[in-house]
């Protein structure tokens, strides 16, 4: 592992892709000529070094570009990566194919577990050289979407705000302020309607052609493969969405009716949804520096491992959290593999979301930190995407006992509103997933038809959603434009809902047996990507979310907590 000082001291050096192709050619030749397993293992470890450094440089360029999207150097470097990396993929894929055809496969399975080569095979199965130019076009379009959203400047309340900054007004106690902020938010997307529609239209058609090039009727099977899914298919996901529709949607309607009464409005409009209490939601009681210090205290109290982790993150400056002009409006965790270092990015805006970053994204980062120190290969550091969000969403729940550190005497408010949002989010999450199935199954839909499809799904999964009388753009279905994942990461979003089940299971487990709950969570983090989806759930003693009745069982404890609070309100 390379010596790490601080993030700002990391040196970026543009990789030489011509040399990298030559390195892979020599490595592939050695692998084919290997006479012993020791020689095969040496090739595996050398490829690890090559891919680790390439990943680190690519990630460094991406992070520095999102921190300042006007930085022309890193914009050019990210574009360079997006164009050159697909050209390298056939060489890396050939290395994987040679491993799959090696006479020493059994030895590889014995040392690294069967999941390693299964992941290699899946990666090979979802790649075709026919798609290289399409992958490059796809990256250009995704970057175009990011530039468009990052350049947003909304004049409101005497200041200039980006998309993250304006969101804090959605929970203002003054309804007219909320309504005005929501209108400004909608105006940005409406003003760019044609460009958003064009970008996504091109993305759909490019991805459809990728699927066809792989021998599929459409992009959907390839999209699932790109998400690393081996244990279930779209029929299982559809059955899960049906459970959400039956179990959660009616309860969410109940929640919003109670909320309307609580905040004194006749009916919840979409600009009311984020105001949980009439006198205002819980908000963090300090600035970024204060909140990070409270997070340090929390993680030190939580466990020895989380204490070590937060010290590592702070010592090496592995967070960029302040909201700044030209900063990409998103939040994420990524890793610098050369240093076995996670990195957390966000745009703090003075809402509960700031604390959620210090739990959610830091939950991702902690899982990465542990996997990188317990799994022998990079390929086993990253868990399946449908497991990854369990780490983050569970950490949000584990932080409940520490809410006073961040919210003072409003801690109970925070716990209530966070738990409510954890449940009301799920119908939106499955709507995003079904929307993607609709559009990729019907690639010839027009932008207006896609917007109408989103509107129909809102009516199905969010029947309470009402945009009011003066927001025609969102009323006809323009809300989906704001969701970055739809443009960037097709078929990822269902992961947030599947993993919500695991997180809410952990919440219930914590109430029953805190020590055992934490032991299961640590197992989940250390497993990384060394096991498949269902195997990982089993190792952490979590249920399969596709089994009939699983949604009710997973969310039942949280529903009981919220319903008890609603009953108290009704008795007043």
N, C-alpha and C positions, 0 to 999 in steps of 0.2 A: 504494500500500500504506500503510495506517495505521501510525503510529508505535507500536511495541511497547516497553513497559517490562518489566513482569513479569506473570505470570499473575494473581497476587493483585490487581494493580492494574487488570485489565480491568474496564471498567464495563458492567454489564448494564442494558439499557433494553428494556422490553417493547415489541415491535413493534406498530404500529398496523395490524391486518389490514384494517380498512376502508379506510385510506389505501392500503395495498398493492394492494388490488383495483382502486382507482381508478388507481393508477400503471400497472398492467398493462393496464387498459382503454385508457388514452391511448397506451401503448406499442404495443399491438396495432393501434390506429387508424393511428398513424404508419407502422407496418410495412406495412400494407395500402396506404397512400397513397404509399409510397416510389417515387420515379421513377429513382433511381440506386442503385448498389451502395453508395456511400459512405453514403447514408441508412440502408440496411439494416444496414451494419456499425455505425453509430452506435447503432442500436436494440439490436444484439447486445451491445455494450459497456455500454450503460446497464442492460440486464437483468442483466448480470454483476454490476454494483454492487449492484443490488437483492437478488439472490439470495445474493450473498456476505455481505451484512450480516445477512440473515435467517438464513442458515446459522450464522454466527458467534454470534448471540444464542441460537439454539436449542441449539447445542453447549455454550455456556457454562452455560446452565441445566441441561443434562443432566449435564455433568461435576460441577458443584457439588452436584447432587442425589446422584450416586453417591458422592461423597466423604463426604457425610453424609445418609443417607437419612431422618434425622429432621428435617432442615431443612425446615420447613413452607413457607417462602417459595419455595424452589426446587422443592419437590415440586409446589406449586401452579402454578409457571411451566412446568414440564415438562408437566403435565397440560393447561395452557392451550395450549401449542404442539401437543400431540397432538390436540387437538380443533379448533383453528383452522386448522392447516396443511392438512388435507384439504379444507377449504372454499376455500382459496386455489388449490388444485391445478388446477381447471378453467381459471382465468385464465392460469396458467403453461403449462398444456398447450396452450391456444389459441395462445400465442406460438410454441410449437414447431410446431404445425400450420401457422401462417402462414409460418414459415421453410420448411417442407417444400413449401408451395405457391407459394413466391416465384419470380418469373421470374428471380431472380438466384441460383438454387441452384448453378449451375455456378461462379459467382464465389465462393460460400461454400466449395464443395468445393476450389477452387483455393487459397484462402488458408489454410483450416483442415484440409484433408484430408477424405476421404469419411467417415471414422469419426464425425466430429462429428454430421452429420445422420443417420447410421445410428443413433446412440445416441438422438438426439432422437425418431426414429421409433419405436424400441423403447419408449421411455418413454411415448409417446402410445398405442401399441398395448396396453400393459398397464394403462391407466387407464380407469375408467368412473365417471361421477358416481353410478351406482347403488351403488358400493362405498364412498362417503364415510363413511356412518354405520358401516359394517362396519369400516373402517380405524380409526375412533375407538374402537369396542368392542375391537378387537384391541390397540390401544395400552393401554387400561385393563387388560386381562388380562395383558399382558406386564409392566406395572408392578406388578400384583398378585403375580406370580411373583417379581419382584425384591424387593419388600418382604418377602415370606415368607422368602426365602433370606437376605436381609440381616439380618433380625431373629434369626437363629439364634444361640443361646447354649448351647454345650456345656460342661458342667462336667467337667473331666478333669485329672488330674495336678496337682491343687491350684489350678487356674486356670479361667478362663472363656475359651472359644475360639469363634470363628466358623468357618465352613466352611473357609476358607483356613488358619486357625490349626491346626485339628485334623489337617490333612493331613501336617504335618511328622512326626507320630508313625507314619505308614504306612511310614517307612523306618528306624524305630528298630531297633537290633540285637537288642533283647529281643523275642522272638516274642510273649510274653504281652502286652507293651505294644502291639504292632502290632494284635493280635487285639482287645484291649479298645478301642483307639481306633476300629478299624473298626466294632465293634459300636455304639459311641456315634454314629458317623457314620450308620450305617444306621437307628438309632432315631429320629433327627431326621426322616428321609424317611418312615419307617413311621408316625410320629406324625401326619404331615401328608399321608398317603396320599390321603385323600378329597379334600383341597383341591387337591393337585397334579393328581389325576385329573380333577377338575372343571374346573380352569383349562385343561388341555390339551384336554379334550373340547370345550369351548366354542371354543377356538382352531381346532381341526380343522373344526368345523362352520361357523364364520365364514369361514375360508379356502376351504372347499369352495364356499360360496355365492358368494364372490368369483369363483372360477373359472367357476361356472355363469353368473354375470352377464356374464362376458366371452365366453360362447358355448362354453366347454369342458365336457367331461364331468365334470371334477374340477379340483382345484387344481394338479395337477402342472405342466401347461404354463405356467400363470401364475407358479408358483414359479420355474421356469427363467427366464422373462422378467424377473422381478424381480431375478434374479441377473445379468442382463445377458448371458445366453448366446445367442449367435447361430450359433456354428460347430459345435455338436454337440447331441445330444438324449439322452433317457433310455436309448435302446438302446446308444448309445456308452458311457454311464456303466455300464450293466449289464455290458457286455463288459469294461470296465476292472476292475470288481469281481471278475469271473471270473478275470482274470489274477492279481489279488491272492490269491484263494483258492487258485489252483494254485501260484503261485510263492512267496508269502511265508508263508502260514499254516503249511506244513510246517516251514519254517526257524524260525519263531517257536516252534513246539513244541520244536524242538531246543534253542533258546536257553533255554527255561524248564526243560527237563530238566537242562541243564548248571547252571543257576542253583540248582535244588533241591540238587544235589550240592555246589555251592560253599558254600551257606549252611547245609548240614547238616540238611535236612528231607526227609521221605519223599516229599512231593509239594507242589508249589507251591499254596498257597491264595491267594485274591485279596489277602489282607492281607500276603502275602509278596512279591508281584510287584515292589514298589518297592524292596525291599532287594536290592541287587545283590551286595554283598560281606558276608561274615559279620561282619567287624569294623566294619561301617557304611559307608555311601556317602560319597563325597566331599561335603563341605559347604563353603560359602563361609567364608573365614578372617577375615572382617570384617563390620562392620555396614553399614547402608545407605550411610552417608557414605563409608566405605572403598571399598565396591564401586563406587560411582559415580565415585570418583576413579580407580580402576583402569580403568573403562570409558573415562574421558577419555584416559588414557594409551594404551589400545588403539586408540581411533579416531584419535588423532593419528599413531600409527605406521602404521596401515593405509593411509591415503591423505590427501592434502591436503583432498579434499572431505569426508571423514568427520571430519577434525579441525575444519574450519570448522563443520560441522553440530553436533558435540557442544558446541562453545563457544557456539553460538547457543542450544541447549537449556538449558545451564546458566546462561548470562547472564540468560535471561528466565524462569527457574523453570518450565520446561515439563514437569515431571514431578511426580507425586504417588504415592509408592511405599510409604510406611509403612502397615502394617496397623493400623487403628484401629477402635474400637467403632462400630457402625452404618454402617460403610463397605461398599458393595456388594461382594460376594465375586467379583470378576472382574478381568480385565486387558484393556486395549485401547489402541489408538492412534487418535486422531482429529485433526482439524485445525480451526484458527480461520482461516477463509479471508481475513478482512479483513487479517490480519497475515502471511499466508503462513507460518503457524506450526503445526508438528505439536505434539501433546501426548500424553504417555505416562502411563498409569494402571495401578497394580497394588497388591497387598497382600503385601508381603514377609513370608515366614514362616520364614526361616533355612534354606531348602533350596536345591538346585541351581536350582529354579524362579526364584529371585531373579536369578541370573545369566542365565538364559534370557530373562527380561524385558529385561535390558540388551542382549541380542542380538536376540531375536525382535521385540519391540515396537519396539525402536530401529531394527531393519531396516525395518519398516513406516515409521517416522518419517523415516528417511533417504531412502527412496524418495519419500515425499511431499514432503520438502524439495527434492529434486532436480527432481521433476516440476513443482512450483509455480514453479520458476525457469527451466524450459526449455519449458514449454507455455503458449500464449497465453490459453487459456480454462479456467475451472474445470472445465467438462465434460470436459476432456482431462487434468486432474490425476489423476483417480482411474482406475486401470486396472481391467479386469474383475476380479471377485472371484476368479476361478480363476487369475489371474496374481499377485494381491496377495501371497499367502502364499509365493510363490517368494522375494520380497525378504527376508522375515523368516526363513524357514527356511534360506536360503542364508547369511544373516549369522550364524546359529548355527554353521554349519559353518566359515565364515571365522574364527570366534573361537577355533577349536581351538588354533592356535599360541600363543595368549595365555592359555591355561587356568591357567598358573602364577600369573598376576597375581591370580586369584580363588581358587585352590585350593591354592597352594603345592605341597608335595610330594605332594599327592593329585591332581595334574593328570591323570596317566595314568588314574587311576580315573574321573575325570569324563569323559574322552574316551571311554572304553569304555562307561560307563553311558549317556551321552547318545546315542551311536551305536546302542546296543541299543534304547533307548527310541524313537529316530527310526524304527526298523523295526517294533517291536512295536506302535507306535501305529496303523500303517496298517490292520491288520485291524479294529481298533475303529472307525476312521474310516469305513470302507466299511460296517460294520454300522449305524452311525448313519444313513448315507445310505439304505441299503436299508430300514431301519425307517421312515423318513419316506415313502418310496415306498409301503410297505405301508399305513400309516395314512391317507395322503391318497387312495389308491386305494379305500380301504374306510372312508369317513367315519362309517359307522354302527357301527363296532366299539365295544364298551364299554371302559371303562378297564382292566378285568381282561383283556380279550382283547388289548389293546395290550401289556400287560405280558407276557402269554404269548408274543406275537409277538417281543418283544425277547429273551425267554429262548431262543426257537428260533434267533434270529440269533446270539446268543452261542455256542450249541452249534455253529453252522456256521462262524463266523469266529474264535472264540476257544475251541476245544475244550479247552484247558488250564484254563479258568476254573472254579474250585471255591471256593464261598463257605464251605465248612466245614459242620459239623453244627448250629450254633446261630445261623444267620443266615437264617431262613426267608424274610424279606422280599426280600432280594437274590437268594436262591436261586430264587424263583419269578419273578424278572425285574424287580425294582424299581430296578435300578442306573441306568437311563436318566434317572430324575428329576433327577439331579444335573447333567445336561448342559444348560447354559444355552442353547446354540445351538438345541436342539430346540424350545424355547419361543419364543425371540426371533427366530431367523433361519432360517426353513425353507429347506432345500436348500443352505445355505451349507457344511455340514461336509465335503462331498466335496472342497471346494477344498483342504483341508489334505492330503488324500491325493494329489490330482492334482499339487499343487505340491511335495509331497515328492519326486516324480520329478525335477522341475527342480532342487531343492536338492541332491539326491544326484548329479545330473549335474554340477552346479557343483563338488561335492566332488572328483569324479574329474578334472574339467578343471583344478582348482587343483593337483592332484598332477602333472599333465602339463605345464602351461604357465601359471604363476601370472599373468603379465602379461596374456596373452590372456584368461584367465578373468575377471580384474577388468575388462578392457575390455568384455567381453560383459555383465557385471553392471551396469556403469555405463550401457550402452545400455538395458538393461532398465529401470533406474530413470528415465532421462530420457524414455523413450518415454511413460511415464504411460499415459493412456487414448487416445492418439492413433491407435492401431492396434487391430484386432480380436485375438481370442485367438490364433489360429493365426499371424497376421502378427507378433504380438509375440514368440511363441516363435521364429519364423524370424529375426527381427531380432537376437535374443540368442543365436542358434545353439543352440537347445534343441530336443529332439525332441518330436514329437506323442505324448502318453501313451496315445492310443487305438489306435495302430498295434499290430498283433500282435507280441508279443515285447518291447514297449517297457518293461514293468515289469521284466523280467529284465535288460535292458540298463541300466536306470537304477539298479537297486539292487545290481547285480552286484559293483561295487567295494566297497561297504559290507559286503556279505555275505562277501566274501573276507577283509576285515580282521577281522571278528568270528570267522569260522570259524578263521582262523589262531590267534587268541587261545584259542578253545575247544580247539583241538588241542594247544596248549601245556599247558593245564590237564590234558588227558587223559594227557599224557606224564609228569606229576608222580607 
